[in-house]
Amino acid sequence: MKKERLYSMSNNTNEPTVDNVVVETVAAFVQANGDWVGTMTQLSKKIARVAGRTNRSYLPGSPSALRKVIDRNIRRIRSRGISARFNRTSDRARTRIVVLKRK
């Protein structure tokens, strides 16, 4: 029953769903810390701190799942005045980088 509630697409923005929690924590993180550059793994650790104990259980368990949730909600994140870009480094490892900026 819990999974159905977590992944339901609800129009009620007050209901804690994966999408709502990720959008709100990413927005709060960028508003508090300003522009940020790092990997998706680093971002998932940072927003877990921002989410708090009650909402932490709603966050995706892996960085790739977090990326999918962010992609799915990119318009909602941008409507909060946050620019999100995904790049790769130019070194040999070609690490995937996330760039979050306030507009």
C-alpha positions as CSV (number, residue, x, y, z in Angstrom):
1,M,0.0,0.0,0.0
2,K,2.8,2.4,0.8
3,K,4.4,2.1,-2.7
4,E,1.1,3.0,-4.4
5,R,0.9,6.2,-2.3
6,L,4.6,7.0,-2.9
7,Y,4.5,6.8,-6.7
8,S,1.0,8.1,-7.3
9,M,0.8,11.3,-9.3
10,S,-1.3,13.5,-7.1
11,N,-2.5,17.0,-7.9
12,N,-2.4,17.9,-4.2
13,T,1.1,19.4,-3.7
14,N,0.8,19.1,0.1
15,E,0.7,15.3,-0.1
16,P,4.2,13.8,0.4
17,T,5.1,11.9,-2.8
18,V,8.5,11.2,-4.2
19,D,8.1,13.9,-6.8
20,N,6.9,16.6,-4.3
21,V,9.6,15.8,-1.8
22,V,12.4,15.9,-4.4
23,V,11.2,19.2,-5.9
24,E,10.9,20.8,-2.6
25,T,14.2,19.6,-1.2
26,V,16.1,20.5,-4.3
27,A,14.6,24.0,-4.3
28,A,15.3,24.4,-0.6
29,F,18.9,23.2,-1.0
30,V,19.6,25.7,-3.9
31,Q,18.0,28.6,-2.1
32,A,20.0,27.9,1.0
33,N,23.4,27.1,-0.6
34,G,23.3,29.1,-3.9
35,D,24.8,27.7,-7.1
36,W,26.0,24.1,-6.8
37,V,28.1,21.7,-9.0
38,G,28.7,18.0,-8.3
39,T,27.7,14.5,-9.1
40,M,24.2,13.0,-8.6
41,T,25.6,10.9,-5.8
42,Q,26.8,14.1,-4.0
43,L,23.4,15.7,-4.6
44,S,21.5,12.8,-3.2
45,K,23.5,13.0,0.0
46,K,23.1,16.8,0.3
47,I,19.3,16.8,-0.3
48,A,18.9,13.9,2.2
49,R,20.2,16.2,4.9
50,V,17.8,19.0,3.8
51,A,14.8,16.6,3.6
52,G,14.9,15.8,7.3
53,R,13.8,12.6,9.0
54,T,10.2,12.6,8.0
55,N,10.7,13.2,4.3
56,R,13.9,11.2,3.9
57,S,12.0,7.9,3.4
58,Y,10.3,9.5,0.3
59,L,13.6,10.2,-1.5
60,P,14.8,7.8,-4.2
61,G,17.3,5.2,-3.0
62,S,19.8,5.6,-5.8
63,P,21.4,8.5,-7.7
64,S,20.0,7.1,-11.0
65,A,16.5,7.0,-9.6
66,L,17.0,10.6,-8.3
67,R,18.0,11.7,-11.8
68,K,14.8,10.1,-13.3
69,V,12.6,12.0,-10.7
70,I,14.4,15.2,-11.5
71,D,14.0,14.7,-15.2
72,R,10.3,14.0,-14.7
73,N,9.9,17.2,-12.7
74,I,12.3,19.5,-14.4
75,R,9.6,22.0,-15.3
76,R,8.5,22.2,-11.7
77,I,12.1,22.8,-10.5
78,R,12.6,25.5,-13.2
79,S,9.3,27.2,-12.2
80,R,10.9,27.7,-8.7
81,G,13.7,29.8,-10.3
82,I,16.3,27.0,-10.5
83,S,18.3,26.1,-13.5
84,A,19.3,22.4,-13.7
85,R,21.8,21.2,-16.3
86,F,23.5,17.8,-16.7
87,N,27.0,17.7,-18.3
88,R,30.1,15.5,-18.4
89,T,33.6,16.4,-17.5
90,S,36.1,16.7,-20.3
91,D,38.7,14.5,-18.6
92,R,39.2,10.8,-19.4
93,A,36.7,9.6,-16.8
94,R,33.9,11.8,-18.3
95,T,32.2,12.0,-14.9
96,R,28.5,13.1,-15.1
97,I,28.0,16.5,-13.4
98,V,24.9,18.2,-12.2
99,V,24.8,22.1,-12.3
100,L,22.1,23.8,-10.2
101,K,21.8,27.6,-10.3
102,R,19.4,30.2,-9.2
103,K,18.0,32.2,-12.1
